[in-house]
Every structure is written in C-alpha cells, then in structure tokens.
Amino acid sequence: MNTIIKRITENWKSGITVALVSIPLSISLAVASQAGPVAGIITAIWAGLITSFFGGSNFNIVGPTGALSGILAAYAIAHGANALPMLAIVSGILILIAYVLKLEKYLIYIPSSAIQGFTLGVAFIIAFNQTNFALGLSGLKTHEKFIDNLTESFLHISNSSLLTFAVFLIFLIGLFILLKVLPRIPGAIILSPIGILLGFMTSTGRLPFTLQTLETKFGNLSLHLFNTPTMTFSTTIIMPAITVAVVAILETMISAKIADGMTKTKHNKRKEMFGLGLANIASGICGGIPATAALARTSLNIKSGASDKMSATISSISIALISTILLGYFKYIPMAVIAAILVFVALRMIEFHHIVRMWRLDKISFFLTVAVAFVTIYEDPIIGILFGTAAALITLVHSLSHGQFSVVTKDHQLNHTHIMSDEHLSSAKHTHHTLVYSIKGQLTYVNSQSHIHRFEEKLKSYQNVVLRLSELAVIDIDGVSALDEIIEEITRQGKVVLITGVNPFVSRLLEHSDEFKRLEKEHLVFKRVSEAVTYLKNKKSNHKKHPKKASKK
C-alpha cells in the first residue's frame, strides 16, 4: 500500500500535465482522422489505461497520433467513421498475432527512409486536410482521395473567410512563439482555453462575427466512456489493419527506445507489444480509434517528472475526469484553432534535420523518402508505406547484387601491395603478377553473376589468383556453382588459382564444389593468404633454379 501511495505521489503531477495536453490533441487528431472528437477522448482513456497496466515501457503514452491519422482518414472517407473502431480491433488482434509469432524483430527491414517518407506524407496530409477549417470553407463535396479533396478546396478558395484564416494564422504563430518562449509548457494548454473563450463569445453573439466550432461541426458533445461500435467485418479491412498494426508497432517501439535514452532505462519489447495489442482492442470495443505511442506526449511525461507507469494510469483517469467536467466547454473551440494545433503537430512531425542529412550523405535514401511521401499524398498512406518498403528492398537487393569484395594486387617480388575498388578495376594498369580477391559477406544467387563477370571481363592480366574466403559468411547452392565457374574461368585463362581462409560457415557446402575438391587434392587450399603467397614465391624460386629446357626444333 505504501508503495502505491509513493508511486502516486511521485507521478500525479506528470500524469495531470500529460492529461491536459492529451485532451485537445486527442480531439484534434480524432478530427484529423475523420472521426468524432469523443472518439479521440475514448481512445486516450482506454488505450492509455490498458498499456499502463500491460505495457513494457514505464514512460510511453499511448493514444491517437498523427502517424496513424492519414491512414485512418483515408479509410474513414472510404468506409465511414463508424468503421474505425472495428479497424482498431482488427489491428489489435494482428498486433497480438505478431506478438505470439515474435515478428517485431523483422520490422528492422523497414528502412528509415521509408518511415521518413511516410511521416512526411502523413504530415502533409494532416496539414492540408485542415484547409477547409483554416479558410472557413464548409459544405464542400467529399471525395475518397486526399488529393481530390484538396483540389475541391482550392476550387472554392474564393469563398474563404479572411477572418477565419486570421484566427488560424494567429493561433499557429502563437504555438511557435510559445514553443520558443516556454518550451517546457505545451502551447495547446495555454491556447486551447483562449480558443474556447473566443468560440464562446462568437457563439453567444458577444463578438460581431461567427466561427465554425466543434459544436457546429459535430453537434453537442457529451462524453460516453463506452460507445458501442458497429461490428461489421469485411475483407477490405485486412490490408489497412496490417498497415495500422505495422505503423503502430514501429511508432511505439521508436518512442519506447527514445524514452529509454532519455531516462537511461530499458523497456520490455515483448510486453510493450502485448500491451499495444490489448490497447487497440480495448479502444475499438469502447468506440475509439486505433492508437499508438505518442512521442511528444511521452517526452512531456518524462520531462514532467514521471518515474514509472503510474503516470500513464493517472493521465488516463485524469482525462476521463477532466473531460466529464469540461468537455461541454470544448464544444466552443473554433475549428480554425483545431486546424492550427494540427498544422503545428504536422510540422513538428517532420524531421527536417534528418532529411537534410540524407540529402548530403545518401541521395538514394533522400529520393526514396520523397517518392514515398509523394505516393502517400497522391495515392494512399497504405500504398505509400508498402511502396517504400518494396522500393527499399529492391534498392538493397540491387546493392547486394554487385557483390561485396576487396582486391589486393602484389608485384612479382611479392613484397608490395596495391588496393583497388570496383570502379577502378577496368581502368587500372595490371602490372602486378598476383591478385588476392576477397569475397565478402555472401555468395548467393543475388550477387554471384557480379563476381563471375569481374573475372570474365576485368581481371584477366594476373598470373596468379588467390580467392580469399575468410570473410565469406553465407553461401548457397548458386554460390557454389558460381565458385566453380570462377575457378574454371581462371584456369581456362591459364592462371594458377589458390583458395585461402575457408571458414566453418561455408565449408559444408563447399564439399559439393567439384573445383574446390580438385584444388584440395592439388594442395592449393591454404588457411592464410601468407601461406599461399609463400607457396607462389617458392614456386617462382624453384622455377628460376630449374628452368625447363627449350624444345628442340
């Protein structure tokens, strides 16, 4: 009992602070997801509460997030907002299946460039989805695709309200000013009450103009901790649910890892996966939307003094209590203020420094990021992340297909070396007698032809070739055939071929290589390159001492 009281005492301030930020953000992100404001509150309460009990991170705050809102908005436009709770349930079940199968270890194959591109695209969607609210446009036709909705908005831009846009701009600038002046206090806490007051005064006629508010957009707001969802299952939900599950797992694990770095602790990945799955199922059953860990709220939780999961528990309970008392006032918050908060969130999602770094250091990753963002924006967030993963995999296979290797050449005295890279092989002057060719990493169907091609076209001017295999970790049956072909090609050119450094990882398969077994019988397989070089040196020395007699004419 004393331990529980101590944990509450240590975490109540951080829990309440996170709750005050979560309420306006949850409402805003639910709106961005094309769901009702109450769905966002329900998600923050139940998803946050369940992960605080069953999760593996002491600091993660789970709820509605910008990373998911683009996917959810696209799905809600196509199938209706009532379908989002079922999407949360199916996504939660898929996360639990991934937990049982321990699939989280394979998520490392989704590269950061694809994630960055997806995030960039989603941020663009979140920001420009607020166009109608920021400009005071209403009653426009809704399309399934984001780009069509944006086009619709621009076609009616002449109907914009300058007053509404001014409110949007003032609050957006205010958020950035507060970020600069009071970085420890989230601007949404300060500006949301001001927005509510502004909306109340316009709604009651105390100001001589009107603004669209949550109430005029969604009707009267009243909190229900449980909103019975529509339980309708369709096969069309599978692919979006898989995408939501993957993004949710990635965002949650990234957030937990960053939290570990900030607190010098270590979270339990398996428990965090389990808690995330249960959180999404609970959110859906209660009428909420899919959820994942929110990095900004997690960071605020740590900076506010949280010491363990009790802070997240207090935060969820506080959201329920504060919303029950104050949600009636939130109905007055102008949609222009909601739009400002969401555009602020979207801009903060983009890691500009990381994108600039990619441009400077890795142009391929940069253009992949831009391509993923474009597909996410123009087509669909789900297709965007699938395209990014597939494109990154193709890029990786293309890179691997070149075959990792290193070349060392030795002169006729065998006491000097010259190192060359792949791009210099064709142009190099082959004045040395011995070539040491190291096959690195793997020799498989992916890259075997690249190695063969080098010996057929680029490496013809050497008398002796040493194939060094000590850095070869993986070989398959195609690799064995390729090694045979390389040895045959070198032999056909009239050169001496030796092999060194066969390690246990590949020795079993090499027993099926006819050419390797032939070299073993001829005692041309050595443990070290130095032994092979000594053999060649002795052979050259013996050749000088006992030259062959010239043939009689």
C-alpha positions in Angstrom: 0.0 0.0 0.0 2.8 2.4 0.9 4.5 1.6 -2.4 1.3 2.5 -4.4 0.9 5.8 -2.4 4.6 6.6 -3.1 4.2 5.9 -6.8 1.1 8.2 -6.9 2.9 10.9 -5.0 5.8 10.8 -7.5 3.7 10.7 -10.6 0.5 12.7 -10.1 1.9 16.0 -11.5 3.3 14.4 -14.7 0.0 12.4 -15.1 -2.2 15.5 -14.9 0.2 17.6 -17.1 0.0 14.9 -19.8 -3.8 14.7 -19.5 -4.2 18.5 -20.0 -2.2 18.2 -23.2 -3.8 14.9 -24.4 -7.4 16.3 -24.3 -7.0 19.0 -27.0 -4.6 16.8 -29.0 -6.8 13.7 -28.9 -9.8 15.8 -30.0 -7.7 17.4 -32.8 -6.2 14.1 -34.0 -9.6 12.3 -34.0 -10.9 15.2 -36.2 -7.9 14.7 -38.4 -8.8 11.0 -38.7 -12.3 11.9 -39.8 -13.7 10.6 -36.5 -15.7 12.5 -33.9 -14.0 14.4 -31.1 -15.4 12.0 -28.4 -13.7 9.0 -30.2 -10.4 10.7 -29.6 -11.1 11.1 -25.9 -12.2 7.5 -25.6 -9.0 6.3 -27.3 -6.8 8.4 -25.0 -8.6 7.0 -21.9 -8.8 3.3 -22.7 -5.7 2.8 -24.9 -3.6 4.7 -22.4 -5.1 2.9 -19.4 -4.6 -0.6 -20.8 -1.0 0.0 -21.8 -0.2 1.4 -18.4 -1.2 -2.0 -16.9 0.1 -4.4 -19.5 2.8 -2.5 -21.5 6.5 -2.9 -21.1 7.6 0.8 -21.1 7.4 2.9 -17.9 7.0 6.1 -19.9 5.2 5.6 -23.2 1.9 7.4 -23.5 -0.5 5.7 -25.9 -3.4 7.4 -27.7 -4.4 9.0 -31.0 -1.4 10.1 -33.1 -0.6 11.9 -36.2 1.3 8.9 -37.7 -2.0 7.0 -37.9 -4.3 9.8 -38.8 -3.6 9.8 -42.5 -4.3 6.1 -42.8 -7.5 6.4 -40.7 -8.7 9.5 -42.6 -8.4 7.6 -45.9 -10.2 4.6 -44.5 -12.9 6.6 -42.9 -13.6 8.6 -46.1 -14.0 5.3 -48.0 -15.9 3.3 -45.4 -17.3 5.8 -42.9 -16.1 6.9 -39.5 -18.2 4.1 -37.9 -15.7 1.6 -39.3 -12.7 2.9 -37.4 -13.5 1.1 -34.1 -13.6 -2.2 -36.0 -10.3 -1.3 -37.6 -8.8 -0.7 -34.1 -10.0 -4.2 -33.0 -8.6 -6.0 -36.1 -5.3 -4.1 -35.8 -5.0 -5.0 -32.2 -5.6 -8.7 -33.0 -2.9 -8.5 -35.7 -0.5 -6.9 -33.2 -1.2 -9.8 -30.8 -0.6 -12.3 -33.6 2.7 -10.5 -34.3 3.5 -10.7 -30.6 2.9 -14.5 -30.5 5.0 -15.1 -33.6 7.7 -12.7 -32.4 7.5 -10.7 -35.7 8.7 -7.5 -34.2 12.3 -8.5 -34.9 11.6 -8.3 -38.7 10.4 -4.7 -38.5 14.1 -3.7 -38.8 13.7 -4.5 -42.5 11.5 -1.4 -43.0 14.2 1.3 -43.6 14.2 4.7 -42.0 13.9 6.3 -45.5 10.5 4.6 -46.0 9.4 5.7 -42.5 10.6 9.2 -43.0 8.8 9.4 -46.4 5.6 8.0 -44.8 5.8 10.5 -42.0 6.5 13.4 -44.4 3.5 12.4 -46.5 1.2 12.0 -43.4 2.3 15.3 -42.1 1.4 16.9 -45.4 -2.0 15.2 -45.4 -2.7 16.3 -41.8 -1.7 19.9 -42.5 -3.6 20.3 -45.8 -6.6 18.4 -44.6 -7.1 21.5 -42.4 -7.5 23.7 -45.4 -11.3 24.0 -45.2 -11.2 24.7 -41.4 -8.3 27.2 -41.8 -10.1 29.1 -44.6 -13.6 28.8 -43.2 -14.9 26.7 -46.1 -17.9 24.4 -45.5 -20.4 22.3 -47.3 -17.9 21.1 -49.9 -18.2 17.7 -51.7 -16.1 15.0 -50.0 -14.0 12.6 -52.1 -12.3 9.3 -51.2 -8.8 10.6 -52.1 -7.0 13.3 -50.2 -5.7 15.0 -53.4 -9.3 15.3 -54.8 -10.4 16.9 -51.5 -7.5 19.3 -51.7 -8.4 20.2 -55.3 -12.0 20.7 -54.2 -10.9 23.2 -51.5 -8.7 25.2 -53.9 -11.5 25.3 -56.5 -13.7 27.1 -53.8 -10.9 29.2 -52.3 -12.7 32.4 -53.4 -15.3 31.6 -50.8 -12.7 31.7 -48.0 -13.2 33.8 -44.8 -10.3 36.1 -44.2 -11.4 36.4 -40.5 -11.3 32.6 -40.0 -7.9 32.4 -41.7 -6.6 35.3 -39.5 -7.7 33.3 -36.4 -5.9 30.2 -37.7 -2.8 32.1 -38.5 -2.7 33.9 -35.1 -3.0 30.7 -33.2 -0.5 28.9 -35.4 2.1 31.7 -34.9 1.2 31.7 -31.2 2.1 28.0 -30.9 5.5 28.5 -32.4 6.1 31.6 -30.2 5.2 29.6 -27.1 7.5 26.8 -28.2 10.3 29.3 -28.3 9.5 31.3 -25.2 8.1 28.5 -22.9 9.5 25.2 -24.4 8.6 23.3 -21.2 4.9 24.1 -21.4 2.9 22.8 -24.4 1.3 25.7 -26.2 -2.0 23.7 -26.6 -2.6 24.0 -22.8 -2.4 27.8 -23.0 -4.1 28.5 -26.3 -7.0 26.0 -26.1 -8.7 27.9 -23.2 -8.2 31.1 -25.2 -9.8 29.4 -28.2 -12.7 28.1 -26.2 -13.3 31.7 -24.9 -13.2 33.1 -28.4 -15.6 30.5 -29.7 -18.0 31.0 -26.8 -18.1 34.8 -27.4 -18.8 34.3 -31.1 -21.4 31.6 -30.5 -23.3 33.8 -27.9 -23.2 36.9 -30.0 -20.7 38.8 -27.8 -18.5 39.3 -30.8 -19.8 40.6 -34.2 -18.7 37.6 -36.2 -19.1 33.8 -36.2 -16.6 30.9 -36.4 -17.2 27.3 -37.0 -16.8 25.4 -33.8 -16.7 21.7 -32.7 -20.4 22.0 -31.8 -21.5 23.4 -35.2 -19.4 20.7 -36.9 -20.2 17.7 -34.8 -23.2 18.7 -32.7 -23.5 18.7 -29.0 -20.5 17.0 -27.3 -21.2 14.7 -24.3 -18.7 12.1 -23.1 -19.5 8.5 -23.1 -16.8 6.2 -21.8 -18.3 3.4 -23.9 -19.7 4.0 -27.4 -20.9 0.6 -28.8 -19.2 0.3 -32.2 -20.7 -1.2 -35.3 -19.2 -4.7 -35.5 -19.2 -5.3 -39.2 -16.3 -7.3 -40.7 -15.2 -7.1 -44.3 -12.1 -8.4 -46.1 -11.3 -4.9 -47.2 -10.3 -4.1 -43.6 -7.3 -6.6 -43.7 -4.7 -4.5 -45.6 -5.5 -1.2 -43.8 -5.4 -3.1 -40.5 -2.0 -4.6 -41.4 -0.6 -1.2 -42.2 -2.0 0.3 -39.0 -0.5 -2.6 -37.0 2.9 -2.1 -38.6 2.9 1.7 -38.1 1.6 1.3 -34.5 4.3 -1.2 -33.6 7.1 0.9 -35.2 5.9 4.2 -33.6 5.6 2.5 -30.2 9.0 0.8 -30.3 10.7 4.0 -31.5 9.0 6.0 -28.8 10.0 3.5 -26.1 13.6 3.4 -27.4 13.8 7.2 -27.3 12.3 7.2 -23.8 15.0 4.7 -22.7 17.6 7.0 -23.9 16.2 10.0 -22.0 15.8 8.0 -18.8 18.7 5.6 -19.0 16.3 2.7 -18.6 15.3 -0.3 -20.7 11.8 -1.2 -21.7 10.4 -4.8 -22.3 9.7 -5.1 -26.0 7.6 -8.2 -25.7 5.3 -6.7 -23.0 5.0 -3.4 -24.9 3.9 -5.3 -28.0 1.3 -7.3 -25.9 0.1 -4.1 -24.2 -0.3 -2.3 -27.5 -2.4 -5.1 -29.0 -4.7 -5.1 -26.0 -4.9 -1.3 -26.0 -6.2 -1.2 -29.6 -8.7 -4.0 -29.0 -10.0 -2.1 -25.9 -10.1 1.2 -27.7 -12.2 -0.4 -30.5 -14.6 -2.2 -28.2 -15.2 1.1 -26.4 -15.8 3.0 -29.6 -12.4 4.5 -30.0 -9.9 4.6 -32.9 -6.5 2.8 -33.5 -3.8 4.1 -31.2 0.0 4.0 -30.8 2.6 5.6 -28.6 2.9 9.4 -29.0 6.5 10.6 -28.8 5.6 14.2 -27.9 3.4 13.2 -25.0 5.9 10.5 -23.9 8.6 13.1 -23.9 6.4 15.5 -21.9 5.7 12.7 -19.5 9.4 12.2 -18.8 10.2 16.0 -18.6 7.3 16.4 -16.1 8.9 14.0 -13.7 7.3 10.6 -14.4 9.1 7.7 -12.7 7.0 4.7 -13.8 3.7 3.6 -15.5 1.6 5.1 -12.7 1.9 8.4 -14.5 0.2 7.0 -17.6 -2.5 5.5 -15.4 -3.1 8.8 -13.7 -3.1 10.5 -17.0 -5.9 8.3 -18.4 -8.0 8.6 -15.3 -7.5 12.4 -15.3 -8.5 12.6 -19.0 -11.8 10.8 -18.1 -12.5 13.1 -15.1 -11.5 16.4 -16.8 -13.4 15.5 -19.9 -16.5 14.6 -18.0 -16.5 18.0 -16.3 -15.1 20.2 -19.1 -15.9 18.6 -22.4 -19.1 20.7 -22.6 -16.8 23.7 -22.9 -14.6 22.2 -25.6 -17.6 22.4 -27.9 -16.9 26.1 -28.3 -13.3 25.7 -29.6 -13.2 27.0 -33.1 -12.3 24.6 -35.9 -9.7 27.2 -37.0 -7.9 26.7 -33.7 -8.1 22.9 -34.1 -6.6 23.4 -37.6 -3.8 25.5 -36.1 -3.0 22.8 -33.5 -3.0 20.1 -36.2 -0.8 22.0 -38.6 1.6 22.7 -35.7 1.7 18.9 -34.9 2.2 18.1 -38.6 5.2 20.5 -38.9 6.7 19.1 -35.7 6.4 15.5 -37.1 8.8 16.3 -39.9 12.5 15.7 -39.0 13.9 18.4 -41.3 17.5 17.9 -40.0 17.3 14.2 -40.9 16.0 14.9 -44.4 18.8 17.4 -44.9 21.3 14.9 -43.6 20.1 12.3 -46.2 20.4 14.9 -49.0 24.1 15.4 -48.0 25.1 11.9 -47.3 22.7 9.5 -49.1 21.0 10.8 -52.2 19.3 7.4 -52.9 17.6 7.4 -49.4 16.6 11.0 -49.9 14.9 10.4 -53.2 13.2 7.3 -51.8 11.9 9.4 -48.9 10.5 11.9 -51.4 9.0 9.2 -53.6 7.3 7.5 -50.6 5.9 10.9 -49.5 4.6 11.6 -53.0 2.8 8.2 -53.2 1.4 8.6 -49.7 0.0 12.0 -50.6 -1.2 11.3 -54.1 -2.4 7.8 -53.8 -2.9 6.5 -50.2 -0.8 6.2 -47.0 -1.2 2.4 -47.0 0.2 2.1 -50.5 2.9 4.7 -49.6 4.4 2.6 -46.8 4.1 -0.6 -48.9 5.7 1.1 -51.9 8.5 2.4 -49.6 9.3 -1.0 -48.1 9.3 -2.7 -51.6 11.4 0.1 -53.2 13.9 -0.1 -50.3 14.1 -3.9 -50.6 14.7 -3.6 -54.4 17.4 -1.0 -53.7 19.0 -3.3 -51.1 19.0 -6.3 -53.5 20.4 -4.1 -56.3 23.2 -3.0 -53.9 23.9 -6.6 -52.8 23.9 -7.8 -56.4 27.2 -6.0 -57.0 28.9 -8.5 -54.6 31.0 -7.2 -51.8 34.7 -7.8 -52.4 38.2 -6.3 -52.0 41.2 -6.6 -54.2 44.9 -6.6 -53.3 47.5 -7.0 -56.0 51.1 -8.0 -55.5 54.1 -7.3 -57.7 56.4 -10.0 -59.0 58.7 -9.7 -55.9 55.6 -10.4 -53.7 56.5 -7.7 -51.2 54.3 -4.7 -52.3 50.6 -4.4 -52.5 48.2 -2.2 -54.3 44.5 -2.0 -53.3 41.7 -1.3 -55.8 38.0 -0.6 -55.6 35.3 -1.8 -58.1 35.1 1.4 -60.1 38.8 1.3 -60.8 39.1 -2.3 -62.0 38.6 -1.6 -65.7 40.9 1.4 -65.8 43.7 0.0 -63.6 47.1 -0.9 -65.2 47.6 -4.5 -64.3 51.4 -4.5 -63.8 51.3 -6.9 -60.8 51.6 -10.7 -61.0 49.3 -11.9 -58.2 45.7 -11.0 -57.3 44.2 -11.6 -53.9 40.4 -11.4 -54.4 38.4 -11.4 -51.1 34.7 -12.4 -51.4 32.9 -10.7 -48.5 29.5 -11.3 -46.8 27.7 -13.6 -49.1 28.0 -15.5 -52.3 24.4 -16.3 -53.4 22.1 -16.1 -56.4 21.8 -12.4 -55.8 25.4 -11.5 -56.4 27.1 -14.5 -57.9 27.0 -13.2 -61.5 28.7 -9.9 -60.5 31.7 -11.9 -59.2 31.9 -14.1 -62.3 31.7 -11.1 -64.6 34.7 -9.5 -62.9 36.9 -12.5 -63.7 35.5 -12.7 -67.3 35.9 -9.0 -68.2 38.1 -7.1 -65.7 40.6 -9.3 -64.0 42.5 -11.1 -66.8 46.0 -9.7 -66.5 47.3 -11.7 -63.5 49.4 -14.8 -63.5 48.2 -16.0 -60.1 44.8 -15.5 -58.4 44.2 -16.1 -54.6 40.5 -16.5 -53.7 40.2 -15.4 -50.1 37.1 -16.8 -48.4 37.7 -15.9 -44.7 35.1 -13.1 -44.9 32.5 -15.1 -46.7 29.8 -15.8 -44.2 27.0 -17.2 -46.4 26.9 -19.3 -49.5 24.0 -21.1 -51.2 23.9 -23.7 -53.9 24.0 -21.0 -56.6 27.1 -19.6 -54.9 28.8 -23.0 -55.0 28.1 -23.2 -58.7 29.4 -19.6 -59.1 32.7 -20.5 -57.3 33.1 -23.5 -59.6 32.6 -21.2 -62.6 35.1 -18.6 -61.3 37.8 -21.3 -60.8 37.1 -22.8 -64.2 37.3 -19.3 -65.8 40.7 -18.6 -64.1 42.0 -22.0 -65.0 40.8 -21.6 -68.6 42.9 -18.4 -68.9 46.0 -20.4 -67.9 46.4 -18.9 -64.5 47.2 -20.5 -61.1 44.3 -20.3 -58.7 44.5 -20.9 -54.9 41.9 -20.7 -52.1 42.5 -19.4 -48.6 40.6 -18.9 -45.4 37.7 -21.3 -45.7 35.6 -20.8 -42.5 33.2 -23.3 -40.9 30.1 -21.2 -42.1 30.7 -22.3 -45.7 32.9 -25.4 -45.6 30.0 -27.8 -45.5 28.5 -26.5 -48.8 32.0 -26.3 -50.4 32.2 -30.1 -50.1 29.8 -30.1 -53.1 32.1 -28.0 -55.2 34.0 -30.1 -57.8 36.6 -27.4 -58.5 37.2 -26.8 -54.7 37.7 -30.5 -54.2 40.1 -30.6 -57.1 42.2 -27.7 -55.7 42.2 -29.5 -52.3 43.7 -32.6 -54.0 46.3 -30.5 -55.6 47.2 -28.9 -52.2 46.2 -25.4 -53.4 43.9 -24.7 -50.5 45.5 -22.8 -47.6 44.5 -21.4 -44.2 46.1 -18.0 -44.7 46.9 -15.7 -47.6 50.5 -15.6 -46.3 50.8 -19.3 -46.8 49.5 -19.1 -50.4 51.9 -16.2 -51.1 54.8 -18.2 -49.7 53.8 -21.2 -51.9 53.8 -18.9 -55.0 57.2 -17.4 -54.0 58.8 -20.8 -53.6 57.3 -22.0 -56.8 58.8 -19.0 -58.6 62.1 -19.5 -57.0 62.2 -23.2 -58.0 61.2 -22.2 -61.5 64.3 -19.9 -61.7 66.6 -22.7 -60.3 65.3 -25.4 -62.6 64.1 -23.8 -65.8 62.6 -26.1 -68.5 64.9 -27.0 -71.4 64.0 -25.4 -74.6 62.3 -27.7 -77.1 64.4 -28.9 -80.0 63.4 -27.5 -83.3 
